[in-house]
Amino acid sequence: MPLYHKLGNFPQKRHTQFEKPDGGFYYEQLFGTEGFHGHSSLSYHVHRPTQVKEILNSYSVEPKIAIGKNIKSLLFKGFELKPENDFLDSRKAMLVNKDCIIGLAAPKESLRNYFYKNADADEMLFIHRGKGKLRTMLGNIPFEYGDYLIIPRGIIYQIDFETEDNRLFYVESYSPFYTPKRYKNQSGQHLEHSPFCERDFILPSELETHDEKGDFLIKIKKEGMIHEVVYATHPFDVVGWDGYNFPYGFSIHNFEPITGRVHQPPPVHQTFETATFVVCSFCPRLYDYHPKAIPAPYNHSNIDSDEVLYYVDGDFMSRNNIEQGHITLHPKGIPHGPAPGAMERSIGHKETQELAVMVDTFRPLMVTEEAMGLDDGQYYKSWTE
């Protein structure tokens, strides 16, 4: 997201001496993407951010694949996922390919016993249930129901929950998250027809600066492994930073739907994009207002993508027997559309209160064993009359 932000104190000129009040120097770190070409920030640390004391255990968290080449439409009952205390243990991969991991999490406790860093992927956490604070090396972000949290790869973070009943839908992406190009001008500012703008982003604040030495456990995810690394100083020791690469939040409730006289295609709901998939937000909105309009979506074929829908809240007009926390997968290769009777009963309706998140991937998705444990077993037959 090409938006400049800053917190704390830093020198006026990059790569110059920044002296501590009591003597010595702060340590500068470039936090960038795509080598030295992508978005970056410069942070200034009380201690050198390179002090590794020990590497303890390393263990695999690679998803176990149940269906490698899938043609079946599937429905997973996400709220049947059993909650777990630990934040990382609670994260379960549902659908994966070479570009992303799509999963669910139901953590009961805050992440405080260690720090976490995803060295491979940017993370998108969607908060379905729960409230709290994302705590990061570049500042803190409060969150609540309906918030997206975008966490660039390499960010060290912890997460505090004020609640025990927490439900997250998440995506790990091996390419960065951006807002859609068509909603921005050439310098990156959101245009007047964009369904959201810079005012809607929740930027980091409340910069924590810890001047502490000791043993600080950081769990680093890299190449399907978790590496337990002990740092010599507290990772939240930044006194100031500025730049364009940082975590931020965005509430789905601040997405302003685009409507028309006839049914609008899914791209009008697009919220984020990467090089390999898009994310859309389906929000409460007025229906189409042509006198002969059919509010229900038309049947369509996923010629080039797999479609994943995560159902959050409201009236899911196009489907039958859909509940909160359900995930549907519509794979490329076969058409899909509204359930039998949904088209007819949508006629004459003026608005919908549905809330859902959609992820369309450009490569086929594999289905994990964890996902099949939540499969309803019948969804692919739900279009037969």
Secondary structure, DSSP 8 states (H G I E B T S, - for coil): ----EEEE---SSTTS--B-TTSSB-EEEEEESTTTTS-EEEEEESS-TT-EEEEEEEEE----EEESS--S-EEEEGGGS--BSSHHHH-EEEEE-SSEEEEEE-B-S-EEEEEEEESS-EEEEEEEE--EEEEETTEEEEE-TTEEEEE-TT-EEEEEES-S--EEEEEEESS--B--GGGB-TTS-B-TTSSS-GGGEE--BS------EEEEEEEEEETTEEEEEEEEE-S--EEEEEES---EEEEGGG------SS---GGGGEEEE-SSEEEEEE--EE---STT---S---EE-SS-EEEEEEEES--TTSSS--TTEEEEE-TTSEE-S-TTHHHHHTT--EE--EEEEEEESS--EEEHHHHTTB-S-GGGTT--
